[in-house]
Every structure is written in C-alpha cells, then in structure tokens.
Amino acid sequence: MTVVLALMVTMASCASFSEPSYDNWEFIFNMSGGHQDAAVLTMDLRSEHYSLDSIGTKDVNDQWKPYYRSSFSGSQERPQSLDITWREENTKAIYSQTVDFRGRLPISINNTAVHFVISNNKLYVFLAYINEPSPPGQELPRWINWGDKRNLQIFPNPKEDKFHSI
C-alpha cells in the first residue's frame, strides 16, 4: 500500500511539470514604418520557462535608450506574455502594456511571425502566417512587417478595437 501511494505521488508530481515545446517562429518589430511615432523603451517577451527577447538599457544620464527594431527567429518555446513600455515621440508621454498570449495563439505557431505596431498610442499585436499571402479584404498596409501575408490580430480583441492604419 505504501509503495502504491508513493508511486502515485511521484506520478502526480511529474505530471505537473511541463516540458517546453518548440515551434519554428519569428518575432519582429520595426517602429520606422508608417506613422507610429514611438520608440520602445523596455520590452520582455516571455515563454513559460524563458525570456525570449528582452531590451531596455539606460544611458549615462539614467534615461531609457530608445529602440526602433528587434527580431529573432528559429525554434523557440511559444510566447506566453509581452511586457512593453514605449514613448510617444512627439509628446514624450510614456505608455505600458502587458499582453497575455495564453488562449490567443493557435496550438501550432510553426512558420509564423509575432509582430506589433503602435498606432495612436495603442499597441496592436499580430500573428502573420509567413507562407500564406494576404487574403482579399485584409486591411493591413504594406509598411507593416509581414503586411503582405495573412495576419490575425491577436491583441486587442479585434471585435473591440480593430487596427486601422493612419
């Protein structure tokens, strides 16, 4: 009886640990396109087990260094969250947003690219299917990374706040 109970406890504890699963996907942002007028100050793209891409450094005057682009690609654990802080370049106002990707991404994100734009001080996150052309009626401008491919708006919910190009 004791052996069976110990085996059940061991199996339960092993089942609670999740092994990382990997997909071949890309992450990119480029603030130079369109009328974004924003600079990323800090960003942390996290998976369940790792920080996948993180930026944010201060200069000698303790000011955040602006970033205008970043990317990576390869076999990576799927993203779980994105924490981002950006500065609107005209007013210098600072904005922050956290995006929880759980429940927003399909089961497989192979051959996709997660990318974002900032428009009117709002963050919009997309999932591009990099091997599929843009379907008729997709309203993304070509200056958006992967704008010529099929894109799904994954943040915010497009039924509540759909991206419209300036």
Stockholm file with secondary structure:
# STOCKHOLM 1.0

chainA/1-166         MTVVLALMVTMASCASFSEPSYDNWEFIFNMSGGHQDAAVLTMDLRSEHYSLDSIGTKDVNDQWKPYYRSSFSGSQERPQSLDITWREENTKAIYSQTVDFRGRLPISINNTAVHFVISNNKLYVFLAYINEPSPPGQELPRWINWGDKRNLQIFPNPKEDKFHSI
#=GR chainA/1-166 SS CHHHHHHHHHHHHHHHSCCCCEEEEEEEEETTSTTCCEEEEEEEEECSSCEEEEECCBCTTSCBCCBCEEEEEEEEECCCEEEEEEEETTTCCEEEEEEECTTTSCSCCTTEEEEEEEETTEEEEEEEEEEEECCTTCCCCTTSTTTTEEEEEEESCTTTSCCCCC
#=GC SS_cons         CHHHHHHHHHHHHHHHSCCCCEEEEEEEEETTSTTCCEEEEEEEEECSSCEEEEECCBCTTSCBCCBCEEEEEEEEECCCEEEEEEEETTTCCEEEEEEECTTTSCSCCTTEEEEEEEETTEEEEEEEEEEEECCTTCCCCTTSTTTTEEEEEEESCTTTSCCCCC
//
